[in-house]
Amino acid sequence: MHPIVPPAGLLDEFVRIAHRIVWCTLATVDGRGRPRSRVMHPYWERTGEGVVGWAFTRPTPLKVAHLSRHPYVSCSYWDPAQEVAVAECDAAFAGDEETRKKVWDLFASADEPLGYDPRILGGQDHRDERITVLKMTPWRLGTLKESWQRPA
């Protein structure tokens, strides 16, 4: 039986790999059950319950439709050194001002390449409605060394 909270060693390894590789392939599922992939740049924040992924994204009609019907994403990291990290997550848009500001500050204060100036997204600050935050809460995490899945 898997523990409710991911093991600390797995969390450390997952975040280390994800933050070093930076860009993941993120998949959603369309209305016909087909996967749709895109490249995204999440920030994984350690919490008392494990990790939460945050990403700025444009709330396009397609993405909104996918996540409204199937509120899940798969984030896959890989590099030529064969380091792998995967997060299967519950996903939801988190567009409230407090969350937007928090995520803006996380990216703005992190060292590159994980961190960046969020104004490159086109807005002057976190209140720009053309972008929103995608919150990803893993129910499964894995690396080549270890995996964990939240109990059903």
Contacts in CASP RR format, 6 or more apart in sequence:
PFRMAT RR
TARGET T0000
AUTHOR 0000-0000-0000
METHOD contacts of the structure
MODEL  1
MHPIVPPAGLLDEFVRIAHRIVWCTLATVDGRGRPRSRVMHPYWERTGEG
VVGWAFTRPTPLKVAHLSRHPYVSCSYWDPAQEVAVAECDAAFAGDEETR
KKVWDLFASADEPLGYDPRILGGQDHRDERITVLKMTPWRLGTLKESWQR
PA
1 151 0 8 1.000
2 148 0 8 1.000
2 149 0 8 1.000
2 150 0 8 1.000
2 151 0 8 1.000
3 148 0 8 1.000
4 150 0 8 1.000
4 151 0 8 1.000
5 48 0 8 1.000
5 49 0 8 1.000
5 50 0 8 1.000
6 14 0 8 1.000
6 50 0 8 1.000
6 51 0 8 1.000
6 138 0 8 1.000
6 141 0 8 1.000
6 148 0 8 1.000
7 146 0 8 1.000
7 148 0 8 1.000
9 146 0 8 1.000
10 141 0 8 1.000
10 142 0 8 1.000
10 143 0 8 1.000
10 145 0 8 1.000
10 146 0 8 1.000
10 147 0 8 1.000
10 148 0 8 1.000
11 46 0 8 1.000
11 50 0 8 1.000
11 51 0 8 1.000
11 141 0 8 1.000
13 85 0 8 1.000
13 143 0 8 1.000
13 145 0 8 1.000
13 146 0 8 1.000
14 44 0 8 1.000
14 51 0 8 1.000
14 85 0 8 1.000
14 87 0 8 1.000
14 141 0 8 1.000
14 142 0 8 1.000
14 143 0 8 1.000
15 44 0 8 1.000
15 46 0 8 1.000
15 51 0 8 1.000
17 77 0 8 1.000
17 83 0 8 1.000
17 84 0 8 1.000
17 85 0 8 1.000
17 143 0 8 1.000
18 24 0 8 1.000
18 42 0 8 1.000
18 44 0 8 1.000
18 75 0 8 1.000
18 77 0 8 1.000
18 85 0 8 1.000
18 87 0 8 1.000
19 43 0 8 1.000
19 44 0 8 1.000
19 114 0 8 1.000
20 79 0 8 1.000
20 83 0 8 1.000
21 77 0 8 1.000
21 78 0 8 1.000
21 79 0 8 1.000
21 83 0 8 1.000
21 85 0 8 1.000
22 41 0 8 1.000
22 113 0 8 1.000
22 114 0 8 1.000
23 39 0 8 1.000
23 40 0 8 1.000
23 41 0 8 1.000
23 77 0 8 1.000
24 39 0 8 1.000
24 40 0 8 1.000
24 41 0 8 1.000
24 42 0 8 1.000
24 75 0 8 1.000
24 76 0 8 1.000
24 77 0 8 1.000
25 37 0 8 1.000
25 38 0 8 1.000
25 39 0 8 1.000
25 75 0 8 1.000
25 76 0 8 1.000
25 77 0 8 1.000
26 37 0 8 1.000
26 38 0 8 1.000
26 39 0 8 1.000
26 40 0 8 1.000
26 42 0 8 1.000
26 55 0 8 1.000
26 73 0 8 1.000
26 74 0 8 1.000
26 75 0 8 1.000
26 76 0 8 1.000
27 35 0 8 1.000
27 36 0 8 1.000
27 37 0 8 1.000
27 38 0 8 1.000
27 73 0 8 1.000
27 74 0 8 1.000
27 76 0 8 1.000
28 35 0 8 1.000
28 36 0 8 1.000
28 63 0 8 1.000
28 66 0 8 1.000
28 67 0 8 1.000
28 70 0 8 1.000
28 72 0 8 1.000
28 73 0 8 1.000
28 91 0 8 1.000
29 35 0 8 1.000
29 36 0 8 1.000
29 66 0 8 1.000
29 69 0 8 1.000
29 70 0 8 1.000
29 72 0 8 1.000
30 36 0 8 1.000
30 62 0 8 1.000
30 65 0 8 1.000
30 66 0 8 1.000
30 69 0 8 1.000
31 65 0 8 1.000
31 66 0 8 1.000
31 69 0 8 1.000
31 70 0 8 1.000
33 70 0 8 1.000
35 74 0 8 1.000
36 62 0 8 1.000
36 66 0 8 1.000
40 55 0 8 1.000
40 57 0 8 1.000
40 75 0 8 1.000
40 134 0 8 1.000
41 55 0 8 1.000
41 56 0 8 1.000
41 116 0 8 1.000
42 53 0 8 1.000
42 54 0 8 1.000
42 55 0 8 1.000
42 75 0 8 1.000
42 134 0 8 1.000
42 136 0 8 1.000
43 53 0 8 1.000
43 54 0 8 1.000
43 55 0 8 1.000
43 103 0 8 1.000
43 106 0 8 1.000
43 107 0 8 1.000
43 110 0 8 1.000
43 114 0 8 1.000
43 115 0 8 1.000
44 51 0 8 1.000
44 52 0 8 1.000
44 53 0 8 1.000
44 54 0 8 1.000
44 87 0 8 1.000
45 51 0 8 1.000
45 52 0 8 1.000
45 53 0 8 1.000
45 54 0 8 1.000
45 106 0 8 1.000
50 138 0 8 1.000
51 87 0 8 1.000
51 138 0 8 1.000
51 141 0 8 1.000
52 135 0 8 1.000
52 136 0 8 1.000
52 137 0 8 1.000
53 87 0 8 1.000
53 89 0 8 1.000
53 135 0 8 1.000
53 136 0 8 1.000
53 137 0 8 1.000
53 138 0 8 1.000
54 94 0 8 1.000
54 102 0 8 1.000
54 103 0 8 1.000
54 106 0 8 1.000
54 133 0 8 1.000
54 134 0 8 1.000
54 135 0 8 1.000
54 136 0 8 1.000
55 133 0 8 1.000
55 134 0 8 1.000
55 136 0 8 1.000
56 103 0 8 1.000
56 107 0 8 1.000
56 118 0 8 1.000
56 121 0 8 1.000
56 131 0 8 1.000
56 132 0 8 1.000
56 133 0 8 1.000
56 134 0 8 1.000
57 63 0 8 1.000
57 131 0 8 1.000
57 132 0 8 1.000
57 133 0 8 1.000
57 134 0 8 1.000
58 130 0 8 1.000
58 131 0 8 1.000
58 132 0 8 1.000
59 93 0 8 1.000
59 131 0 8 1.000
59 132 0 8 1.000
64 93 0 8 1.000
67 73 0 8 1.000
67 91 0 8 1.000
67 92 0 8 1.000
67 93 0 8 1.000
71 90 0 8 1.000
71 91 0 8 1.000
71 92 0 8 1.000
72 88 0 8 1.000
72 89 0 8 1.000
72 90 0 8 1.000
72 91 0 8 1.000
73 88 0 8 1.000
73 89 0 8 1.000
73 91 0 8 1.000
73 134 0 8 1.000
73 136 0 8 1.000
74 86 0 8 1.000
74 87 0 8 1.000
74 88 0 8 1.000
74 89 0 8 1.000
75 86 0 8 1.000
75 87 0 8 1.000
75 88 0 8 1.000
75 89 0 8 1.000
75 136 0 8 1.000
76 84 0 8 1.000
76 85 0 8 1.000
76 86 0 8 1.000
77 83 0 8 1.000
77 84 0 8 1.000
77 85 0 8 1.000
77 86 0 8 1.000
78 84 0 8 1.000
82 144 0 8 1.000
83 143 0 8 1.000
83 144 0 8 1.000
84 142 0 8 1.000
84 143 0 8 1.000
84 144 0 8 1.000
85 141 0 8 1.000
85 142 0 8 1.000
85 143 0 8 1.000
86 140 0 8 1.000
86 141 0 8 1.000
86 142 0 8 1.000
86 143 0 8 1.000
87 136 0 8 1.000
87 138 0 8 1.000
87 140 0 8 1.000
87 141 0 8 1.000
87 142 0 8 1.000
88 138 0 8 1.000
88 139 0 8 1.000
88 140 0 8 1.000
88 141 0 8 1.000
89 136 0 8 1.000
89 137 0 8 1.000
89 138 0 8 1.000
89 139 0 8 1.000
90 136 0 8 1.000
90 137 0 8 1.000
90 139 0 8 1.000
91 134 0 8 1.000
91 135 0 8 1.000
91 136 0 8 1.000
91 137 0 8 1.000
92 134 0 8 1.000
92 135 0 8 1.000
93 132 0 8 1.000
93 133 0 8 1.000
93 134 0 8 1.000
93 135 0 8 1.000
94 100 0 8 1.000
94 132 0 8 1.000
94 133 0 8 1.000
94 134 0 8 1.000
94 135 0 8 1.000
95 132 0 8 1.000
95 133 0 8 1.000
97 126 0 8 1.000
97 127 0 8 1.000
99 133 0 8 1.000
99 135 0 8 1.000
100 126 0 8 1.000
100 127 0 8 1.000
100 132 0 8 1.000
100 133 0 8 1.000
101 126 0 8 1.000
103 126 0 8 1.000
103 133 0 8 1.000
104 118 0 8 1.000
104 125 0 8 1.000
104 126 0 8 1.000
107 114 0 8 1.000
107 115 0 8 1.000
107 116 0 8 1.000
107 118 0 8 1.000
108 115 0 8 1.000
108 116 0 8 1.000
108 117 0 8 1.000
108 118 0 8 1.000
109 115 0 8 1.000
118 126 0 8 1.000
119 125 0 8 1.000
121 128 0 8 1.000
121 130 0 8 1.000
121 131 0 8 1.000
122 128 0 8 1.000
122 130 0 8 1.000
122 131 0 8 1.000
123 130 0 8 1.000
123 131 0 8 1.000
138 150 0 8 1.000
139 149 0 8 1.000
139 150 0 8 1.000
140 147 0 8 1.000
140 148 0 8 1.000
140 149 0 8 1.000
140 150 0 8 1.000
141 147 0 8 1.000
141 148 0 8 1.000
142 148 0 8 1.000
END
